[in-house]
Amino acid sequence: MFFKIGELARRTGLTVRALRHYDDIALLVPSARSAAGYRLYDRQDVARLYRIQALRRLDLSLADIQGLLDNAAGGIAQVVARQVAQLDHEIVQASALRTHLLAVQRQLQASEEPGIDDWLLALESMVTGAKYFSDDEQRTLKAQRDGFSDALAPERAALSAWLQRLLAAGVSYEDTQAQALAQRWMAMLREETAGDEGLLMKLYSMHWNEPSLHALTGVDRAGMRYIAHAMAFARLQLYAPHCSAEDMAALREHYVAQTLAWPPLIAEVRQQMLDRAPCDGAAMRALARRWQALSLAKAGGNTVLHAKLQRAMRQDAALRAGSGIDEALAAYVGQAMALLDSAANP
């Protein structure tokens, strides 16, 4: 018994267009054609179509489904196991979010306004989730907030208000007030991330990229840019023990201009390190070249000053603190750049 494409579409609830697409990509090729060239589907075709639709309910792509159906040992059990694991992961995340929202709900029912950190935690769970943080990292952030959020909430609000006043007054990044604000802001973030430089960069990325967080914190990209530049001026003094007066003059001219380019590059390099990518792999070589170029630009193209800055960063932990560059990452990227240099000068 054969079905024409229109009849099969009516019987299965699919569209003719969908069945034609399945044929075009060789996912469901009709077993026969009529003399006039119409597609004809037999019982085996219908059975395959049933399997396709069953697997579609597991949110598999058509390419994945085709691979499974075309390989007798294709591991459908593994696919189901993967889906179950994903659902378990989502259930855990949803359960944690539900627990937190119930606490927020109780505060609202008691006519208490939830604190900014309560809203931030709920928003991070809903908006970001695994987009920025692993489960362990989210637990770390929550534990840190639970430990000091009540104490820091007033200071967070005060710093945000201070930032808005400085911006409105047009106070320079170089002003001591701006630098004091930036240093305290970064210290607060380091407390929140328990001093984890990698987590600090992820938190920075989240606050930079998520407009909904800008509304809650009162710190948008303009505010973050101001803090970053003010912090760069504050950090300049840390190089003084390693540099001459002439070097410091060059740094004042070039160092701050590169500030915003560093966080995304540091994040990419850290991901390579976490993935255990080889230092001489193509991806890491490209990142090492970017790192070298940015470091050289920070020194105004002065190779001698560049070498001083690299040495200072390796030797002085104070320069790495709050930069997103811990000792492990510094060693990793240092090895990648050394391999670049040795390849260029065999």
Secondary structure as UniProt FT lines:
FT   STRAND          3..4
FT   HELIX           5..12
FT   HELIX           16..24
FT   TURN            25..26
FT   STRAND          32..33
FT   TURN            35..36
FT   STRAND          39..41
FT   HELIX           43..56
FT   TURN            57..59
FT   HELIX           62..69
FT   TURN            72..73
FT   HELIX           76..109
FT   TURN            110..111
FT   HELIX           116..123
FT   HELIX           124..128
FT   HELIX           129..131
FT   HELIX           135..169
FT   TURN            173..174
FT   HELIX           176..192
FT   TURN            193..195
FT   HELIX           197..209
FT   HELIX           211..217
FT   HELIX           221..236
FT   HELIX           237..242
FT   HELIX           245..254
FT   HELIX           256..261
FT   HELIX           262..274
FT   TURN            275..276
FT   TURN            279..280
FT   HELIX           282..298
FT   TURN            299..301
FT   HELIX           303..315
FT   HELIX           317..320
FT   TURN            321..324
FT   HELIX           327..344
//
